[in-house]
Amino acid sequence: MDKVIDARGLSCPQPVILTMNEIKKVKKGEIVILVDTETSKENVVRAAITNGWTVKGIENEEEGYRISIVKG
């Protein structure tokens, strides 16, 4: 099962910090991050890519964005 981080309602840098903490724990696999602002989306994506993860997809949702990142 994918790990889901619900960072909606949090302002930056909190979504990035939560994402980075999970990246350090799982090392590989898939993580889904839920954010509610464009800025959070961009910052989470940038942090994931910088740390060697691939953005599998970004979906618009009613309450923001669903970002899926993977590392094999």
PDB file of N, CA, C and O in Angstrom:
ATOM      1  N   MET A   1       0.837  -1.189   0.000  1.00  0.00           N
ATOM      2  CA  MET A   1       0.000   0.000   0.000  1.00  0.00           C
ATOM      3  C   MET A   1       0.877   1.246   0.000  1.00  0.00           C
ATOM      4  O   MET A   1       1.906   1.300   0.673  1.00  0.00           O
ATOM      5  N   ASP A   2       0.450   2.245  -0.768  1.00  0.00           N
ATOM      6  CA  ASP A   2       1.187   3.497  -0.842  1.00  0.00           C
ATOM      7  C   ASP A   2       1.081   4.251   0.478  1.00  0.00           C
ATOM      8  O   ASP A   2       0.072   4.176   1.180  1.00  0.00           O
ATOM      9  N   LYS A   3       2.127   4.964   0.790  1.00  0.00           N
ATOM     10  CA  LYS A   3       2.114   5.852   1.949  1.00  0.00           C
ATOM     11  C   LYS A   3       1.465   7.154   1.503  1.00  0.00           C
ATOM     12  O   LYS A   3       1.832   7.704   0.465  1.00  0.00           O
ATOM     13  N   VAL A   4       0.501   7.654   2.279  1.00  0.00           N
ATOM     14  CA  VAL A   4      -0.187   8.895   1.943  1.00  0.00           C
ATOM     15  C   VAL A   4       0.124   9.941   3.014  1.00  0.00           C
ATOM     16  O   VAL A   4      -0.043   9.700   4.210  1.00  0.00           O
ATOM     17  N   ILE A   5       0.577  11.099   2.559  1.00  0.00           N
ATOM     18  CA  ILE A   5       0.838  12.232   3.442  1.00  0.00           C
ATOM     19  C   ILE A   5      -0.221  13.285   3.146  1.00  0.00           C
ATOM     20  O   ILE A   5      -0.285  13.801   2.030  1.00  0.00           O
ATOM     21  N   ASP A   6      -1.040  13.604   4.116  1.00  0.00           N
ATOM     22  CA  ASP A   6      -2.063  14.634   3.933  1.00  0.00           C
ATOM     23  C   ASP A   6      -1.530  15.941   4.511  1.00  0.00           C
ATOM     24  O   ASP A   6      -1.578  16.172   5.719  1.00  0.00           O
ATOM     25  N   ALA A   7      -1.024  16.788   3.623  1.00  0.00           N
ATOM     26  CA  ALA A   7      -0.441  18.063   4.046  1.00  0.00           C
ATOM     27  C   ALA A   7      -1.368  19.228   3.709  1.00  0.00           C
ATOM     28  O   ALA A   7      -0.940  20.382   3.707  1.00  0.00           O
ATOM     29  N   ARG A   8      -2.638  18.929   3.423  1.00  0.00           N
ATOM     30  CA  ARG A   8      -3.593  19.999   3.138  1.00  0.00           C
ATOM     31  C   ARG A   8      -3.799  20.836   4.390  1.00  0.00           C
ATOM     32  O   ARG A   8      -3.881  20.309   5.499  1.00  0.00           O
ATOM     33  N   GLY A   9      -3.881  22.138   4.198  1.00  0.00           N
ATOM     34  CA  GLY A   9      -4.076  23.047   5.319  1.00  0.00           C
ATOM     35  C   GLY A   9      -2.777  23.488   5.978  1.00  0.00           C
ATOM     36  O   GLY A   9      -2.784  24.338   6.869  1.00  0.00           O
ATOM     37  N   LEU A  10      -1.673  22.916   5.544  1.00  0.00           N
ATOM     38  CA  LEU A  10      -0.373  23.290   6.098  1.00  0.00           C
ATOM     39  C   LEU A  10       0.331  24.244   5.142  1.00  0.00           C
ATOM     40  O   LEU A  10       0.251  24.085   3.924  1.00  0.00           O
ATOM     41  N   SER A  11       1.018  25.229   5.696  1.00  0.00           N
ATOM     42  CA  SER A  11       1.750  26.154   4.841  1.00  0.00           C
ATOM     43  C   SER A  11       3.207  25.719   4.754  1.00  0.00           C
ATOM     44  O   SER A  11       3.723  25.033   5.636  1.00  0.00           O
ATOM     45  N   CYS A  12       3.849  26.132   3.679  1.00  0.00           N
ATOM     46  CA  CYS A  12       5.254  25.777   3.474  1.00  0.00           C
ATOM     47  C   CYS A  12       6.088  26.381   4.585  1.00  0.00           C
ATOM     48  O   CYS A  12       5.821  27.499   5.025  1.00  0.00           O
ATOM     49  N   PRO A  13       7.076  25.669   5.033  1.00  0.00           N
ATOM     50  CA  PRO A  13       7.685  24.468   4.449  1.00  0.00           C
ATOM     51  C   PRO A  13       7.149  23.146   5.004  1.00  0.00           C
ATOM     52  O   PRO A  13       7.742  22.101   4.738  1.00  0.00           O
ATOM     53  N   GLN A  14       6.061  23.155   5.758  1.00  0.00           N
ATOM     54  CA  GLN A  14       5.586  21.929   6.397  1.00  0.00           C
ATOM     55  C   GLN A  14       5.327  20.765   5.432  1.00  0.00           C
ATOM     56  O   GLN A  14       5.747  19.648   5.731  1.00  0.00           O
ATOM     57  N   PRO A  15       4.651  20.971   4.282  1.00  0.00           N
ATOM     58  CA  PRO A  15       4.462  19.842   3.364  1.00  0.00           C
ATOM     59  C   PRO A  15       5.784  19.246   2.880  1.00  0.00           C
ATOM     60  O   PRO A  15       5.901  18.031   2.724  1.00  0.00           O
ATOM     61  N   VAL A  16       6.766  20.096   2.647  1.00  0.00           N
ATOM     62  CA  VAL A  16       8.086  19.620   2.209  1.00  0.00           C
ATOM     63  C   VAL A  16       8.764  18.836   3.330  1.00  0.00           C
ATOM     64  O   VAL A  16       9.360  17.790   3.077  1.00  0.00           O
ATOM     65  N   ILE A  17       8.681  19.320   4.545  1.00  0.00           N
ATOM     66  CA  ILE A  17       9.298  18.638   5.686  1.00  0.00           C
ATOM     67  C   ILE A  17       8.672  17.261   5.883  1.00  0.00           C
ATOM     68  O   ILE A  17       9.388  16.281   6.090  1.00  0.00           O
ATOM     69  N   LEU A  18       7.337  17.178   5.822  1.00  0.00           N
ATOM     70  CA  LEU A  18       6.670  15.883   5.954  1.00  0.00           C
ATOM     71  C   LEU A  18       7.096  14.924   4.844  1.00  0.00           C
ATOM     72  O   LEU A  18       7.335  13.741   5.089  1.00  0.00           O
ATOM     73  N   THR A  19       7.189  15.444   3.628  1.00  0.00           N
ATOM     74  CA  THR A  19       7.613  14.614   2.486  1.00  0.00           C
ATOM     75  C   THR A  19       9.041  14.131   2.677  1.00  0.00           C
ATOM     76  O   THR A  19       9.332  12.954   2.463  1.00  0.00           O
ATOM     77  N   MET A  20       9.927  15.023   3.074  1.00  0.00           N
ATOM     78  CA  MET A  20      11.330  14.645   3.269  1.00  0.00           C
ATOM     79  C   MET A  20      11.484  13.612   4.381  1.00  0.00           C
ATOM     80  O   MET A  20      12.286  12.687   4.256  1.00  0.00           O
ATOM     81  N   ASN A  21      10.731  13.759   5.458  1.00  0.00           N
ATOM     82  CA  ASN A  21      10.790  12.775   6.539  1.00  0.00           C
ATOM     83  C   ASN A  21      10.377  11.392   6.050  1.00  0.00           C
ATOM     84  O   ASN A  21      10.987  10.388   6.419  1.00  0.00           O
ATOM     85  N   GLU A  22       9.348  11.343   5.226  1.00  0.00           N
ATOM     86  CA  GLU A  22       8.884  10.050   4.703  1.00  0.00           C
ATOM     87  C   GLU A  22       9.879   9.471   3.700  1.00  0.00           C
ATOM     88  O   GLU A  22      10.120   8.263   3.696  1.00  0.00           O
ATOM     89  N   ILE A  23      10.458  10.318   2.852  1.00  0.00           N
ATOM     90  CA  ILE A  23      11.474   9.869   1.888  1.00  0.00           C
ATOM     91  C   ILE A  23      12.639   9.218   2.632  1.00  0.00           C
ATOM     92  O   ILE A  23      13.146   8.179   2.210  1.00  0.00           O
ATOM     93  N   LYS A  24      13.056   9.826   3.729  1.00  0.00           N
ATOM     94  CA  LYS A  24      14.177   9.274   4.503  1.00  0.00           C
ATOM     95  C   LYS A  24      13.819   7.942   5.137  1.00  0.00           C
ATOM     96  O   LYS A  24      14.685   7.080   5.289  1.00  0.00           O
ATOM     97  N   LYS A  25      12.547   7.754   5.513  1.00  0.00           N
ATOM     98  CA  LYS A  25      12.117   6.514   6.151  1.00  0.00           C
ATOM     99  C   LYS A  25      11.972   5.362   5.167  1.00  0.00           C
ATOM    100  O   LYS A  25      12.441   4.255   5.435  1.00  0.00           O
ATOM    101  N   VAL A  26      11.321   5.611   4.020  1.00  0.00           N
ATOM    102  CA  VAL A  26      10.967   4.499   3.131  1.00  0.00           C
ATOM    103  C   VAL A  26      12.035   4.166   2.101  1.00  0.00           C
ATOM    104  O   VAL A  26      12.098   3.027   1.638  1.00  0.00           O
ATOM    105  N   LYS A  27      12.863   5.111   1.734  1.00  0.00           N
ATOM    106  CA  LYS A  27      13.975   4.926   0.787  1.00  0.00           C
ATOM    107  C   LYS A  27      13.526   4.588  -0.643  1.00  0.00           C
ATOM    108  O   LYS A  27      14.130   5.076  -1.598  1.00  0.00           O
ATOM    109  N   LYS A  28      12.477   3.762  -0.810  1.00  0.00           N
ATOM    110  CA  LYS A  28      11.984   3.443  -2.154  1.00  0.00           C
ATOM    111  C   LYS A  28      10.511   3.073  -2.070  1.00  0.00           C
ATOM    112  O   LYS A  28       9.967   2.871  -0.985  1.00  0.00           O
ATOM    113  N   GLY A  29       9.872   2.988  -3.241  1.00  0.00           N
ATOM    114  CA  GLY A  29       8.451   2.682  -3.291  1.00  0.00           C
ATOM    115  C   GLY A  29       7.679   3.865  -3.829  1.00  0.00           C
ATOM    116  O   GLY A  29       8.193   4.639  -4.636  1.00  0.00           O
ATOM    117  N   GLU A  30       6.432   4.006  -3.375  1.00  0.00           N
ATOM    118  CA  GLU A  30       5.592   5.106  -3.834  1.00  0.00           C
ATOM    119  C   GLU A  30       5.030   5.857  -2.639  1.00  0.00           C
ATOM    120  O   GLU A  30       4.621   5.262  -1.641  1.00  0.00           O
ATOM    121  N   ILE A  31       5.020   7.177  -2.765  1.00  0.00           N
ATOM    122  CA  ILE A  31       4.451   8.053  -1.736  1.00  0.00           C
ATOM    123  C   ILE A  31       3.467   8.982  -2.434  1.00  0.00           C
ATOM    124  O   ILE A  31       3.755   9.521  -3.503  1.00  0.00           O
ATOM    125  N   VAL A  32       2.308   9.161  -1.821  1.00  0.00           N
ATOM    126  CA  VAL A  32       1.310  10.101  -2.324  1.00  0.00           C
ATOM    127  C   VAL A  32       1.229  11.255  -1.334  1.00  0.00           C
ATOM    128  O   VAL A  32       1.064  11.052  -0.131  1.00  0.00           O
ATOM    129  N   ILE A  33       1.348  12.472  -1.864  1.00  0.00           N
ATOM    130  CA  ILE A  33       1.293  13.660  -1.023  1.00  0.00           C
ATOM    131  C   ILE A  33       0.092  14.501  -1.454  1.00  0.00           C
ATOM    132  O   ILE A  33      -0.069  14.805  -2.635  1.00  0.00           O
ATOM    133  N   LEU A  34      -0.739  14.871  -0.497  1.00  0.00           N
ATOM    134  CA  LEU A  34      -1.897  15.720  -0.760  1.00  0.00           C
ATOM    135  C   LEU A  34      -1.587  17.126  -0.271  1.00  0.00           C
ATOM    136  O   LEU A  34      -1.263  17.322   0.900  1.00  0.00           O
ATOM    137  N   VAL A  35      -1.686  18.104  -1.163  1.00  0.00           N
ATOM    138  CA  VAL A  35      -1.448  19.503  -0.806  1.00  0.00           C
ATOM    139  C   VAL A  35      -2.588  20.347  -1.362  1.00  0.00           C
ATOM    140  O   VAL A  35      -3.329  19.908  -2.241  1.00  0.00           O
ATOM    141  N   ASP A  36      -2.720  21.564  -0.838  1.00  0.00           N
ATOM    142  CA  ASP A  36      -3.844  22.388  -1.278  1.00  0.00           C
ATOM    143  C   ASP A  36      -3.446  23.727  -1.900  1.00  0.00           C
ATOM    144  O   ASP A  36      -4.310  24.567  -2.153  1.00  0.00           O
ATOM    145  N   THR A  37      -2.161  23.935  -2.147  1.00  0.00           N
ATOM    146  CA  THR A  37      -1.745  25.173  -2.816  1.00  0.00           C
ATOM    147  C   THR A  37      -0.746  24.866  -3.931  1.00  0.00           C
ATOM    148  O   THR A  37      -0.042  23.856  -3.906  1.00  0.00           O
ATOM    149  N   GLU A  38      -0.713  25.750  -4.883  1.00  0.00           N
ATOM    150  CA  GLU A  38       0.227  25.638  -6.005  1.00  0.00           C
ATOM    151  C   GLU A  38       1.672  25.693  -5.502  1.00  0.00           C
ATOM    152  O   GLU A  38       2.531  24.950  -5.977  1.00  0.00           O
ATOM    153  N   THR A  39       1.928  26.571  -4.545  1.00  0.00           N
ATOM    154  CA  THR A  39       3.277  26.711  -3.994  1.00  0.00           C
ATOM    155  C   THR A  39       3.736  25.423  -3.328  1.00  0.00           C
ATOM    156  O   THR A  39       4.863  24.977  -3.547  1.00  0.00           O
ATOM    157  N   SER A  40       2.873  24.826  -2.521  1.00  0.00           N
ATOM    158  CA  SER A  40       3.223  23.565  -1.865  1.00  0.00           C
ATOM    159  C   SER A  40       3.488  22.474  -2.903  1.00  0.00           C
ATOM    160  O   SER A  40       4.429  21.692  -2.769  1.00  0.00           O
ATOM    161  N   LYS A  41       2.656  22.434  -3.927  1.00  0.00           N
ATOM    162  CA  LYS A  41       2.834  21.439  -5.000  1.00  0.00           C
ATOM    163  C   LYS A  41       4.216  21.594  -5.626  1.00  0.00           C
ATOM    164  O   LYS A  41       4.955  20.618  -5.754  1.00  0.00           O
ATOM    165  N   GLU A  42       4.562  22.807  -6.013  1.00  0.00           N
ATOM    166  CA  GLU A  42       5.849  23.046  -6.671  1.00  0.00           C
ATOM    167  C   GLU A  42       7.019  22.702  -5.751  1.00  0.00           C
ATOM    168  O   GLU A  42       7.994  22.094  -6.192  1.00  0.00           O
ATOM    169  N   ASN A  43       6.929  23.081  -4.491  1.00  0.00           N
ATOM    170  CA  ASN A  43       8.018  22.825  -3.552  1.00  0.00           C
ATOM    171  C   ASN A  43       8.193  21.341  -3.245  1.00  0.00           C
ATOM    172  O   ASN A  43       9.322  20.862  -3.149  1.00  0.00           O
ATOM    173  N   VAL A  44       7.093  20.611  -3.092  1.00  0.00           N
ATOM    174  CA  VAL A  44       7.168  19.167  -2.836  1.00  0.00           C
ATOM    175  C   VAL A  44       7.771  18.452  -4.046  1.00  0.00           C
ATOM    176  O   VAL A  44       8.633  17.585  -3.892  1.00  0.00           O
ATOM    177  N   VAL A  45       7.323  18.812  -5.236  1.00  0.00           N
ATOM    178  CA  VAL A  45       7.859  18.197  -6.459  1.00  0.00           C
ATOM    179  C   VAL A  45       9.355  18.469  -6.575  1.00  0.00           C
ATOM    180  O   VAL A  45      10.127  17.559  -6.876  1.00  0.00           O
ATOM    181  N   ARG A  46       9.765  19.694  -6.342  1.00  0.00           N
ATOM    182  CA  ARG A  46      11.183  20.060  -6.436  1.00  0.00           C
ATOM    183  C   ARG A  46      12.019  19.271  -5.422  1.00  0.00           C
ATOM    184  O   ARG A  46      13.095  18.775  -5.755  1.00  0.00           O
ATOM    185  N   ALA A  47      11.527  19.157  -4.194  1.00  0.00           N
ATOM    186  CA  ALA A  47      12.252  18.420  -3.155  1.00  0.00           C
ATOM    187  C   ALA A  47      12.368  16.939  -3.515  1.00  0.00           C
ATOM    188  O   ALA A  47      13.422  16.333  -3.317  1.00  0.00           O
ATOM    189  N   ALA A  48      11.305  16.362  -4.037  1.00  0.00           N
ATOM    190  CA  ALA A  48      11.325  14.944  -4.411  1.00  0.00           C
ATOM    191  C   ALA A  48      12.346  14.690  -5.520  1.00  0.00           C
ATOM    192  O   ALA A  48      13.152  13.765  -5.424  1.00  0.00           O
ATOM    193  N   ILE A  49      12.311  15.499  -6.557  1.00  0.00           N
ATOM    194  CA  ILE A  49      13.228  15.329  -7.686  1.00  0.00           C
ATOM    195  C   ILE A  49      14.678  15.517  -7.226  1.00  0.00           C
ATOM    196  O   ILE A  49      15.559  14.756  -7.626  1.00  0.00           O
ATOM    197  N   THR A  50      14.921  16.515  -6.397  1.00  0.00           N
ATOM    198  CA  THR A  50      16.263  16.782  -5.884  1.00  0.00           C
ATOM    199  C   THR A  50      16.818  15.583  -5.124  1.00  0.00           C
ATOM    200  O   THR A  50      18.028  15.358  -5.103  1.00  0.00           O
ATOM    201  N   ASN A  51      15.928  14.816  -4.501  1.00  0.00           N
ATOM    202  CA  ASN A  51      16.345  13.660  -3.714  1.00  0.00           C
ATOM    203  C   ASN A  51      16.254  12.344  -4.480  1.00  0.00           C
ATOM    204  O   ASN A  51      16.252  11.271  -3.875  1.00  0.00           O
ATOM    205  N   GLY A  52      16.178  12.422  -5.818  1.00  0.00           N
ATOM    206  CA  GLY A  52      16.251  11.229  -6.640  1.00  0.00           C
ATOM    207  C   GLY A  52      14.942  10.503  -6.871  1.00  0.00           C
ATOM    208  O   GLY A  52      14.946   9.386  -7.389  1.00  0.00           O
ATOM    209  N   TRP A  53      13.818  11.108  -6.501  1.00  0.00           N
ATOM    210  CA  TRP A  53      12.521  10.492  -6.719  1.00  0.00           C
ATOM    211  C   TRP A  53      11.945  10.985  -8.042  1.00  0.00           C
ATOM    212  O   TRP A  53      12.296  12.066  -8.514  1.00  0.00           O
ATOM    213  N   THR A  54      11.064  10.192  -8.634  1.00  0.00           N
ATOM    214  CA  THR A  54      10.411  10.537  -9.895  1.00  0.00           C
ATOM    215  C   THR A  54       8.961  10.887  -9.620  1.00  0.00           C
ATOM    216  O   THR A  54       8.283  10.213  -8.845  1.00  0.00           O
ATOM    217  N   VAL A  55       8.490  11.952 -10.266  1.00  0.00           N
ATOM    218  CA  VAL A  55       7.084  12.325 -10.130  1.00  0.00           C
ATOM    219  C   VAL A  55       6.280  11.445 -11.090  1.00  0.00           C
ATOM    220  O   VAL A  55       6.382  11.575 -12.310  1.00  0.00           O
ATOM    221  N   LYS A  56       5.494  10.562 -10.522  1.00  0.00           N
ATOM    222  CA  LYS A  56       4.670   9.639 -11.313  1.00  0.00           C
ATOM    223  C   LYS A  56       3.440  10.347 -11.866  1.00  0.00           C
ATOM    224  O   LYS A  56       2.979  10.039 -12.966  1.00  0.00           O
ATOM    225  N   GLY A  57       2.913  11.294 -11.100  1.00  0.00           N
ATOM    226  CA  GLY A  57       1.735  12.017 -11.569  1.00  0.00           C
ATOM    227  C   GLY A  57       1.306  13.096 -10.601  1.00  0.00           C
ATOM    228  O   GLY A  57       1.583  13.041  -9.403  1.00  0.00           O
ATOM    229  N   ILE A  58       0.613  14.089 -11.164  1.00  0.00           N
ATOM    230  CA  ILE A  58       0.022  15.155 -10.362  1.00  0.00           C
ATOM    231  C   ILE A  58      -1.422  15.285 -10.839  1.00  0.00           C
ATOM    232  O   ILE A  58      -1.677  15.555 -12.013  1.00  0.00           O
ATOM    233  N   GLU A  59      -2.347  15.094  -9.928  1.00  0.00           N
ATOM    234  CA  GLU A  59      -3.758  15.176 -10.266  1.00  0.00           C
ATOM    235  C   GLU A  59      -4.397  16.344  -9.533  1.00  0.00           C
ATOM    236  O   GLU A  59      -4.152  16.559  -8.346  1.00  0.00           O
ATOM    237  N   ASN A  60      -5.223  17.097 -10.261  1.00  0.00           N
ATOM    238  CA  ASN A  60      -6.012  18.150  -9.618  1.00  0.00           C
ATOM    239  C   ASN A  60      -7.182  17.488  -8.912  1.00  0.00           C
ATOM    240  O   ASN A  60      -7.839  16.607  -9.467  1.00  0.00           O
ATOM    241  N   GLU A  61      -7.434  17.916  -7.695  1.00  0.00           N
ATOM    242  CA  GLU A  61      -8.571  17.427  -6.937  1.00  0.00           C
ATOM    243  C   GLU A  61      -9.352  18.618  -6.413  1.00  0.00           C
ATOM    244  O   GLU A  61      -8.881  19.754  -6.476  1.00  0.00           O
ATOM    245  N   GLU A  62     -10.535  18.361  -5.899  1.00  0.00           N
ATOM    246  CA  GLU A  62     -11.361  19.448  -5.357  1.00  0.00           C
ATOM    247  C   GLU A  62     -10.631  20.243  -4.304  1.00  0.00           C
ATOM    248  O   GLU A  62     -10.743  21.468  -4.245  1.00  0.00           O
ATOM    249  N   GLU A  63      -9.880  19.542  -3.469  1.00  0.00           N
ATOM    250  CA  GLU A  63      -9.216  20.200  -2.347  1.00  0.00           C
ATOM    251  C   GLU A  63      -7.740  20.456  -2.604  1.00  0.00           C
ATOM    252  O   GLU A  63      -6.986  20.647  -1.649  1.00  0.00           O
ATOM    253  N   GLY A  64      -7.301  20.467  -3.852  1.00  0.00           N
ATOM    254  CA  GLY A  64      -5.897  20.750  -4.152  1.00  0.00           C
ATOM    255  C   GLY A  64      -5.306  19.789  -5.149  1.00  0.00           C
ATOM    256  O   GLY A  64      -5.835  19.601  -6.245  1.00  0.00           O
ATOM    257  N   TYR A  65      -4.185  19.174  -4.756  1.00  0.00           N
ATOM    258  CA  TYR A  65      -3.424  18.315  -5.666  1.00  0.00           C
ATOM    259  C   TYR A  65      -3.038  17.014  -4.998  1.00  0.00           C
ATOM    260  O   TYR A  65      -2.789  16.968  -3.793  1.00  0.00           O
ATOM    261  N   ARG A  66      -2.988  15.950  -5.798  1.00  0.00           N
ATOM    262  CA  ARG A  66      -2.503  14.638  -5.367  1.00  0.00           C
ATOM    263  C   ARG A  66      -1.225  14.393  -6.156  1.00  0.00           C
ATOM    264  O   ARG A  66      -1.260  14.238  -7.376  1.00  0.00           O
ATOM    265  N   ILE A  67      -0.102  14.360  -5.455  1.00  0.00           N
ATOM    266  CA  ILE A  67       1.208  14.163  -6.081  1.00  0.00           C
ATOM    267  C   ILE A  67       1.686  12.743  -5.765  1.00  0.00           C
ATOM    268  O   ILE A  67       1.772  12.354  -4.601  1.00  0.00           O
ATOM    269  N   SER A  68       1.994  11.982  -6.804  1.00  0.00           N
ATOM    270  CA  SER A  68       2.533  10.634  -6.610  1.00  0.00           C
ATOM    271  C   SER A  68       3.998  10.635  -7.004  1.00  0.00           C
ATOM    272  O   SER A  68       4.347  11.022  -8.119  1.00  0.00           O
ATOM    273  N   ILE A  69       4.866  10.197  -6.078  1.00  0.00           N
ATOM    274  CA  ILE A  69       6.287  10.106  -6.373  1.00  0.00           C
ATOM    275  C   ILE A  69       6.740   8.666  -6.163  1.00  0.00           C
ATOM    276  O   ILE A  69       6.210   7.958  -5.306  1.00  0.00           O
ATOM    277  N   VAL A  70       7.718   8.241  -6.946  1.00  0.00           N
ATOM    278  CA  VAL A  70       8.204   6.863  -6.855  1.00  0.00           C
ATOM    279  C   VAL A  70       9.725   6.813  -6.926  1.00  0.00           C
ATOM    280  O   VAL A  70      10.384   7.686  -7.489  1.00  0.00           O
ATOM    281  N   LYS A  71      10.249   5.741  -6.321  1.00  0.00           N
ATOM    282  CA  LYS A  71      11.671   5.454  -6.432  1.00  0.00           C
ATOM    283  C   LYS A  71      11.813   3.947  -6.345  1.00  0.00           C
ATOM    284  O   LYS A  71      11.269   3.314  -5.440  1.00  0.00           O
ATOM    285  N   GLY A  72      12.554   3.369  -7.300  1.00  0.00           N
ATOM    286  CA  GLY A  72      12.612   1.929  -7.414  1.00  0.00           C
ATOM    287  C   GLY A  72      13.721   1.301  -6.702  1.00  0.00           C
ATOM    288  O   GLY A  72      13.862   0.078  -6.734  1.00  0.00           O
TER     289      GLY A  72
END
